[in-house]
Amino acid sequence: MYAAPAAAPLTRRAVLRTAFTAAVLAGTAAALAPVLRARGPRQTLTPAPLTQLTEETYRGRHIAVDAAAAAVRIDGRPLHVMRRADGSYLSGINHFQSYETPLELARAAVDELGSNQLAFAAPHHGGQE
C-alpha cells in the first residue's frame, strides 16, 4: 500500500502568520460587532401618498405646489421638477441638491432665484408644447 508522506513540522514563520491572521480577524470582528448590533430592522422608503395642493408666499414670491403631480409654480411660472427613485425631488434650478418635499424644493428655488423670474416653459428638443 501507499503510505502518506509525513507532515512537515510547523515553522516559526507559519505559526506567526497564523497568529497574526487570527488577531486581525478577531480585531475586525470586535470593531464591527457594535455597528452590526446597532443596525435595526431594514426600513423601506415608502413615501406617503401626496394629495394636497399647497399655496404660500415665501420671501414675497407666490408658490403653488401640487404634491400629487409634483407640479410647482413660482409666481405662476412652472418649475421643472423631477422625482428621484428614493422619493426625493430635484429641479432644474439646482439639480445637484435633492429635497424631501416639493414645497422644500420650491423654497430653495426661490432662494436661488433671488429677484429673477423663471422663464416660461420652452419646447424641448424641437417639440411643441
C-alpha positions in Angstrom: 0.0 0.0 0.0 1.0 3.6 -0.5 1.9 5.5 2.7 1.0 9.2 3.1 4.0 11.5 3.4 4.8 12.7 6.8 3.6 16.3 7.6 6.3 18.9 7.6 7.0 20.4 11.0 5.5 23.9 11.6 8.0 26.7 11.1 8.1 29.8 13.2 7.0 31.8 10.2 3.9 29.7 9.7 2.9 30.0 13.4 3.4 33.7 13.5 1.4 34.2 10.2 -1.4 32.1 11.6 -1.4 34.0 15.0 -1.3 37.4 13.2 -4.2 36.5 10.9 -6.3 35.3 13.9 -5.6 38.5 15.7 -6.6 40.7 12.7 -9.9 38.7 12.3 -10.7 39.0 16.0 -10.0 42.7 16.0 -12.1 43.3 12.9 -15.0 41.3 14.5 -14.7 43.2 17.7 -14.7 46.5 15.9 -17.7 45.6 13.7 -19.9 43.9 16.4 -21.3 47.2 17.8 -22.1 48.5 14.4 -23.9 45.3 13.3 -25.7 45.1 16.6 -26.9 48.7 16.4 -28.4 48.2 13.0 -32.2 47.9 13.4 -34.5 46.1 11.0 -34.3 47.4 7.5 -36.7 50.2 6.6 -38.3 50.6 3.3 -38.7 54.1 2.0 -42.3 54.3 1.0 -43.4 57.9 0.5 -46.7 58.9 2.0 -49.5 59.5 -0.6 -49.4 63.1 -1.7 -52.8 64.6 -2.4 -52.5 68.1 -1.3 -52.4 71.5 -3.1 -50.3 73.9 -1.1 -50.0 77.7 -1.8 -47.9 80.1 0.2 -46.0 83.3 -0.1 -42.3 82.8 0.6 -40.0 85.8 0.5 -42.5 87.8 -1.5 -43.0 85.1 -4.1 -46.2 83.1 -4.6 -45.5 79.3 -4.5 -48.1 76.8 -5.6 -47.3 73.1 -5.2 -49.5 70.2 -6.4 -47.8 67.4 -4.4 -49.8 64.7 -6.2 -48.5 65.7 -9.6 -45.1 67.0 -8.3 -46.0 70.3 -10.1 -44.5 73.5 -8.8 -45.3 77.1 -9.9 -43.4 80.2 -8.7 -45.3 83.4 -9.4 -47.4 81.4 -11.9 -44.5 80.1 -13.9 -43.8 76.4 -13.9 -40.6 75.0 -12.3 -39.4 71.8 -13.8 -39.4 69.1 -11.1 -38.2 65.6 -11.2 -38.9 62.8 -8.7 -35.9 60.6 -7.8 -36.1 56.9 -7.2 -35.5 57.4 -3.5 -38.6 59.6 -3.3 -36.8 63.0 -3.1 -37.2 65.8 -5.6 -34.8 67.9 -7.7 -35.3 70.8 -10.1 -33.6 72.4 -13.0 -32.6 75.4 -10.8 -30.3 73.3 -8.6 -30.1 69.7 -9.9 -27.2 68.9 -7.6 -29.3 69.0 -4.5 -32.4 66.9 -3.7 -35.2 67.8 -1.3 -37.7 65.7 0.6 -40.8 67.6 -0.5 -41.8 69.7 -3.5 -42.5 72.6 -1.1 -39.0 72.4 0.3 -37.7 72.3 -3.3 -39.8 75.4 -4.3 -38.5 77.4 -1.3 -34.9 76.5 -2.2 -35.6 77.6 -5.8 -36.9 80.9 -4.6 -33.7 81.3 -2.6 -31.6 80.5 -5.6 -33.6 82.7 -8.0 -33.4 85.8 -5.8 -35.1 88.6 -7.7 -35.0 86.8 -11.1 -38.1 85.2 -12.6 -38.4 81.7 -14.0 -38.6 81.5 -17.8 -41.8 80.2 -19.3 -41.5 76.6 -20.5 -40.0 76.3 -23.9 -40.4 73.3 -26.2 -37.9 70.6 -25.6 -35.8 69.1 -28.4 -37.8 70.9 -31.1 -41.2 69.6 -29.9 -44.3 71.7 -29.5 -46.0 72.4 -26.1 
